[in-house]
Amino acid sequence: MRTGRNTGDAVSPVVGVMLMLAVTVMIAAIVSTYAGGFSGGAQKSPQSSIRVTTDLDNSRIYFDHNGGDPFMLNSINVVLRSGDNQTTLNSVNAGGRNVTFSEAGNSGGSSDTTIKAGDTFFIGGNAIPDGTGMQFGSMVLTNNTKITWLVVDKETGNTISTGEFYL
């Protein structure tokens, strides 16, 4: 007759629990690795510090890149807002809705120009005949009017930089 419990009976459940735990950890690692690949694909838009000045005599708005990420002129939109009016400008519609959209000092007028810290680009509009403002497409900017501007990354739709000025 046996009086004690066999220690071999207790080993089997412990080994089973350990194997189940190891399989669970492996499945969790595989799922985590697979799912983690989906979140890494988000595009990051550039962020820059830009200062805006205007030149009413030449009907231009200058954008000075003061620091931050570089961006390409052909990859941005410039949005101008005044009250309920808004216009969106880019290098593709240069010559149509606005006169110029190029890097200052670049005589080639390439729409593939990289704007980085220290560079300036400008948009040129049409002068108002009485000299009181300038026009970009259907939007007229007049003296003493508050203008909100945004430089927007075309690919992501995110704002690279924003600010305000008075013409």
C-alpha positions in Angstrom: 0.0 0.0 0.0 1.2 3.5 -0.8 1.1 6.0 1.8 2.6 9.1 0.0 1.8 11.0 -3.1 3.9 10.4 -6.2 5.8 13.6 -7.1 5.6 12.7 -10.8 1.8 13.4 -10.7 2.4 17.2 -10.0 5.1 17.7 -12.7 2.7 17.2 -15.6 0.3 20.1 -14.8 3.2 22.5 -14.1 4.8 21.7 -17.5 1.5 22.1 -19.2 0.9 25.5 -17.7 4.5 26.6 -18.6 4.0 25.5 -22.2 0.7 27.4 -22.5 2.3 30.5 -21.1 5.2 30.3 -23.6 2.8 29.8 -26.5 0.7 32.8 -25.3 3.8 35.0 -25.1 4.9 34.0 -28.6 1.5 34.7 -30.1 1.4 38.1 -28.4 4.9 39.0 -29.7 3.9 38.0 -33.3 0.6 40.0 -33.1 2.4 43.0 -31.6 5.1 43.0 -34.3 2.6 42.6 -37.1 0.3 45.4 -35.8 3.2 47.7 -35.0 4.0 47.8 -38.7 0.7 49.6 -39.5 1.3 52.5 -37.2 4.8 53.4 -38.5 3.5 54.4 -42.0 2.1 57.9 -41.0 3.7 60.8 -42.9 5.2 63.6 -40.8 4.8 67.0 -42.2 7.5 69.6 -41.9 7.4 72.2 -39.2 9.0 75.6 -39.7 9.3 79.1 -38.4 8.4 81.6 -41.1 8.2 85.4 -41.0 6.1 87.3 -43.5 6.7 90.7 -44.9 4.9 92.5 -47.7 6.1 94.8 -50.5 3.1 96.8 -51.7 5.1 98.5 -54.5 5.9 95.2 -56.2 2.7 93.4 -55.1 4.6 90.7 -53.3 4.4 88.8 -50.0 7.7 87.4 -48.8 8.1 84.3 -46.6 11.4 84.1 -44.7 12.2 80.6 -43.5 13.8 81.3 -40.0 14.3 77.7 -38.9 12.9 74.2 -38.8 12.3 71.6 -41.5 13.0 72.3 -45.1 10.2 71.9 -47.7 9.8 72.0 -51.5 7.9 74.9 -53.1 6.0 72.4 -55.2 4.8 70.5 -52.1 3.1 73.4 -50.4 0.0 75.6 -50.6 -0.1 79.2 -49.3 -3.6 80.0 -47.9 -4.5 83.7 -47.4 -7.6 84.6 -45.4 -9.2 87.9 -44.7 -12.6 87.9 -43.1 -14.8 85.4 -45.0 -12.6 85.5 -48.0 -9.9 82.9 -48.7 -7.6 81.9 -51.5 -5.2 79.0 -51.9 -2.1 79.5 -54.0 0.7 77.1 -55.1 3.5 76.9 -57.6 1.2 75.0 -60.1 -1.1 78.0 -60.6 1.7 80.5 -60.9 0.8 82.8 -63.8 -2.9 82.0 -63.4 -4.2 83.0 -60.0 -1.1 84.8 -59.0 1.9 86.2 -60.9 4.8 84.4 -59.3 5.5 81.7 -56.7 9.3 81.2 -56.4 12.4 81.4 -54.3 13.8 84.9 -54.0 17.0 85.1 -55.9 16.3 82.1 -58.0 16.1 83.3 -61.6 15.3 79.8 -62.9 11.8 79.9 -61.4 12.0 76.1 -60.7 9.0 74.7 -58.9 11.3 72.0 -57.4 13.2 74.4 -55.2 13.9 73.4 -51.6 13.3 76.2 -49.1 15.4 75.8 -45.9 16.4 78.0 -43.0 17.8 81.3 -44.4 15.9 81.1 -47.7 13.0 83.3 -48.8 10.2 82.7 -51.2 7.5 85.0 -52.4 4.2 85.1 -54.1 3.4 88.0 -56.3 0.0 89.3 -57.0 -1.5 92.0 -59.2 -1.4 95.6 -58.1 -4.6 97.4 -57.4 -4.6 100.4 -59.8 -5.1 103.0 -57.1 -2.1 101.6 -55.1 -4.2 100.6 -52.1 -3.6 96.9 -52.2 -2.9 93.8 -54.3 -4.9 90.9 -55.8 -4.4 87.2 -55.7 -6.9 85.4 -57.9 -10.4 86.6 -56.8 -9.1 87.8 -53.4 -8.2 91.5 -53.0 -6.0 92.5 -50.1 -6.3 96.2 -49.2 -4.4 98.5 -46.8 -5.0 98.2 -43.1 -6.6 94.7 -43.5 -5.7 91.8 -41.3 -4.5 88.8 -43.3 -4.1 85.3 -41.9 -1.6 83.2 -43.8 -0.9 79.5 -43.7 1.8 77.4 -45.4 0.3 74.0 -45.8 1.9 70.7 -46.7 0.0 69.3 -49.8 0.6 65.7 -49.0 -0.6 65.6 -45.4 -2.8 68.7 -45.3 -1.0 69.8 -42.1 0.0 73.4 -41.5 3.8 73.9 -41.7 3.6 77.5 -40.3 0.9 80.1 -39.8 0.7 83.8 -38.8 -1.0 87.2 -39.5 0.0 90.5 -41.0 -1.6 93.8 -41.9 -1.2 95.0 -45.4 
